[in-house]
C-alpha cells in the first residue's frame, strides 16, 4: 500500500493503521462496507477522509489481494 495513503503511529489511535493525516482507522472503512453501511455512510461519518482517499485505499487493498492471488 502506498505509504502516503496510510500511517501507523503508536502514539495515535494505539498504533492502528489510519488514513494519512487523520485519526480514522482504515479498519473502520472495511467495517462499514462489511456491514450494512455504504461508502457514502462512511464518508458522512468521517468527513476528514476524502472520497478519493477512501477509494484509493480500497483500490490498493484490491491490488494487494490480486498480487497475493497471483503469487499463490
C-alpha positions as CSV (number, residue, x, y, z in Angstrom):
1,X,0.0,0.0,0.0
2,X,1.3,3.5,-0.8
3,X,3.0,5.0,2.2
4,X,1.1,8.3,1.6
5,X,-2.3,6.6,1.9
6,X,-2.0,5.4,5.4
7,X,0.0,5.9,8.5
8,X,0.7,4.0,11.7
9,X,1.9,5.8,14.8
10,X,2.0,4.1,18.2
11,X,1.1,7.4,19.8
12,X,-2.1,7.9,17.8
13,X,-5.1,5.6,18.0
14,X,-3.0,2.9,19.7
15,X,-0.9,2.4,16.6
16,X,-3.9,1.5,14.4
17,X,-3.4,1.8,10.6
18,X,-5.1,5.2,9.8
19,X,-5.8,7.2,6.8
20,X,-2.8,9.6,6.5
21,X,-3.4,13.0,8.1
22,X,-6.4,11.7,10.1
23,X,-7.1,9.7,13.2
24,X,-9.5,7.5,11.3
25,X,-8.5,3.8,11.3
26,X,-8.6,2.1,7.9
27,X,-10.4,-0.8,9.6
28,X,-13.4,1.5,10.1
29,X,-13.9,1.7,6.3
30,X,-13.8,-2.1,5.9
31,X,-16.2,-2.5,8.9
32,X,-18.7,-0.1,7.4
33,X,-18.5,-1.8,4.0
34,X,-18.7,-5.3,5.6
35,X,-21.8,-4.3,7.5
36,X,-24.9,-2.7,6.1
37,X,-23.3,0.7,5.5
38,X,-22.2,2.3,2.3
39,X,-19.1,4.3,1.3
40,X,-21.4,7.3,1.5
41,X,-22.3,6.5,5.1
42,X,-18.6,6.2,5.9
43,X,-17.7,9.5,4.3
44,X,-20.5,11.2,6.0
45,X,-19.5,9.9,9.4
46,X,-15.7,10.6,8.8
47,X,-15.6,13.9,6.9
48,X,-11.8,14.1,7.4
49,X,-11.4,11.3,4.8
50,X,-12.0,12.3,1.2
51,X,-13.8,10.1,-1.3
52,X,-10.6,10.0,-3.4
53,X,-8.6,8.9,-0.4
54,X,-11.1,6.1,0.6
55,X,-11.4,4.8,-3.0
56,X,-7.6,4.8,-3.4
57,X,-7.2,2.8,-0.2
58,X,-9.8,0.3,-1.4
59,X,-8.1,0.0,-4.8
60,X,-4.7,-0.5,-3.1
61,X,-6.3,-3.3,-1.0
62,X,-7.8,-4.9,-4.1
63,X,-4.5,-4.7,-5.9
64,X,-2.8,-6.3,-2.9
65,X,-5.3,-9.2,-3.0
66,X,-4.7,-9.7,-6.7
67,X,-1.0,-9.8,-6.2
68,X,-1.4,-12.3,-3.4
69,X,-3.7,-14.5,-5.5
70,X,-1.3,-14.4,-8.4
71,X,1.6,-15.4,-6.2
72,X,-0.3,-18.4,-4.8
